Amino acid sequence: MRAPDVIVVGGGIVGLCCAADLARAGARVELLERANGVGEGASWGNAGLFAPSHARPIAAPESVRLGVRWMLRRDAPFGVRPRPSLAPWLVRFLRASTRARAEAGELLQRQLCMESIGVMRELVGDGIDVGFRQEGCLTVHTAADGEQRAAAEAASPAGVAQGARLLSAGEARALEPALTDAVRAGVLLPHEATCDPVRFSAAMAELGRTHGVTVRTGVEVHGLRADRGGGESAGVTVATTRGERRAGHVVVAAGAWTGRLAAALGVTLPLQGGKGYAVEWDLPAAPMRLPLYLHDERCVTNPLGDRLRITGGLLLDGLDERFEPRRTLPIERAAANVLGVRTRPRLTWRGLRPCTPDGLPVVGAHGRVPRAIFATGHGMLGVTLAPLTGRMVAGVVAGDPPHAALARLSPERF
């Protein structure tokens, strides 16, 4: 097999977008995925929202407060499974969870989200069919003080920036008749968009293949080795369960596992797997029009063609992939309380989102290994930021003028 120009490690939506953009720019690309298909990890169970409203990093003062409050709840929507190896990550997380850093991170990520939506619209204009719709998202409040919280959300700088519109309970139900009387108020975010994440992964894989990407599944990468020194012949050797492969550049987009591969190159990437859950129902059991954010239940709902998907939960749990049935119960209760869903779900799922301690993605090369580009740490914004990440990574490999955000997303910040 002819050596590729670039090897992309990881066949999630971020890796797929990177591979497609690199190939469209003229590179010979080989994508390696350890699973038997692409888009089968956290990308599969994503809610499918392009959500600037979710741009606030997890590293924020309110996350610390809620984490302490929910620490003893086994079904809490946000939690940490304490263990010694988590301590260094938590120290970085606490240092990053200041008001000033959270607001700066939120502003940056909101800008990136809007830019990524623009890239997604270009892809759709080129014929990519992913079920993309930009019809807005409705946040609903069910707590006793829901009206006040909704008003504060709509009037906040983030709400104003996104053109948020405050809705009464009746107005919210007029937009989404599936809502029950539990809803006290709503906030319409008109610029949010959605897609079907499963179709998105499949479409980007096909786009990549169309432009020459070789996709190899069932191939696990267990080591990376960069040549010392620079020069035209420098490159990276990728050790896999199917032998070694070599390329001029490697893009490491292996989600929560990227930190282990980075360590082989002498690069520290403090990543934790943020375990999230998804539950699906047949759409006739829960007919819906709009994607929703259930604020007080910390769940996101999205009608995806013939099915309704609700996602929720973030448990910082390392790389533990165990399924815990009790973690889906709050999602099912939310479906019953807010949407009146009474039937049993057709499937449940869990996956690991890659989370950095400052809540921002890692995109770019490290000075120690300039031929290795990292694309990970997107947390709950993997689908939202994947189109832009692919374009940014292709620019790094091509040596284009760097995107303005790369300095803040650099792996060297750790």
Residue, then its C-alpha position, 0 to 999 in steps of 0.5 A: m500500500r502506498a504511504p499516505d500523506v496523512i493518517v487520521v486516527g479516529g473515525g468519530i465525526v471529528g476525525l471524519c471531518c478532518a479526513a474529508d477536508l484534508a482529502r478535498a485539499g489534495a492530501r492522500v489520507e488514510l483513516l484508522e478506526r478501532a471499531n468495526g464501523v465509523g461514527e460508532g462512539a460518542s458521535w453516534g449518541n450525540a443529540g445532533l444539535f449545533a448549539p451555540s447556546h451550549a457554548r459555556p465550558i464545563a469549567a465554570p463556577e456553577s459547575v463546581r457548585l452543582g458538582v458538590r451538591w450532586m456528589l452524593r446523588r447516584d443519578a445526578p446529571f453531572g458527577v465525578r467518580p473519585r479516584p487518585s488518577l483524577a486529582p491532577w485533572l480536578v486541580r486544573f478544572l478548579r483553577a479554570s472554573t473562575r467567572a472570568r475564564a468561563e465567560a471568555g471561554e463561552l464567548l470563544q466557543r459561541q463564536l466557533c459554534m456559529e462559524s461551524i454552522g456556516v461551514m455545515r451550511e456550505l457542506v449541505g449546499d454541496g449536497i451533503d444530506v445529514g438532515f440539517r435544519q436551522e429552525g431554532c431550539l426551544t429551552v423549557h423551564t419546569a422549576a417553581d421559579g422557571e419564569q424568572r430563570a427563563a427571563a434571566e436567560a433571555a436577557s443575559p448577554a448570551g441570550v441577547a447575542q443569540g436573539a433569544r425570545l422569552l415565551s410564556a408556558g402557553e406560547a411554548r406549548a403553541l410552538e411544541p404541542a408535545l409539552t406538558d403542563a409541567v412547563r412554566a416558561g420557555v426561551l426560543l433560540p432561533h439560530e440553533a440548528t440540528c442534524d441526524p448525527v448518524r447520517f452526519s458520520a455516514a455522509m462525511a465518511e462517504l465524502g472522504r471516500t469520494h475524494g480518495v480517503t482510505v477508511r480502515t476499520g477494526v484497526e486499533v492504534h496503540g503507539l505513535r513515534a515521530d521522527r526526530g528533526g525536521g525536513e521534507s522526509a520527516g514523518v510519524t510512524v503509527a503502530t497498529t494491531r495490523g502492523e505499522r504505517r507511516a505518514g508525513h503527518v498524523v491527526v490524532a482524533a481518538g476522542a477520550w483516548t487521545g491523551r494516551l496516544a499523545a503521551a507516547l509522543g511526549v505530549t501531555l493532554p489531560l483528558q477525561g471521559g465524560k460519560g453520557y447517555a442517550v435514550e430513544w423512542d419511536l417517534p409516534a410515541a413522542p411526536m415532536r416538532l422542535p429540538l428542546y433543551l430541558h433546562d431543569e432536567r439537564c436533557v436535550t431532545n431531538p426528533l430524528g426522522d422516525r425516532l426521538r432521541i434524548t441525551g443527558g448526563l456527564l459523569l467524569d469517569g476516566l475511560d470506564e465504558r460500563f453501562e449503568p442502567r440507573r443513569t438512564l432513569p432521569i432521562e426517562r422521567a424527564a420524557a414522561n414529565v415534560l413530554g408525556v412519554r409513557t412507553r418504554p424506550r426502544l434503545t439506550w446507549r452510553g458513550l465517552r465524551p473527551c473533556t479537557p479541564d478548562g472545557l475547551p477543545v484541543v486543536g493544533a500541533h505541539g511544538r515538540v511534535p509539529r507533524a502530529i496534529f491533535a483534534t479532541g476535547h470537544g466535550m458535548l460540542g463534538v457535532t457542533l464543532a466538527p465541521l470547523t475543526g476539520r477545516m482548521v486541521a486541514g489548514v494546519v497541515a497545509g501550512d495556511p495562515p492559522h485560524a485566530a482561535l488556534a492559539r487558545l486551543s493549542p495543546e501547548r496550553f497544558 
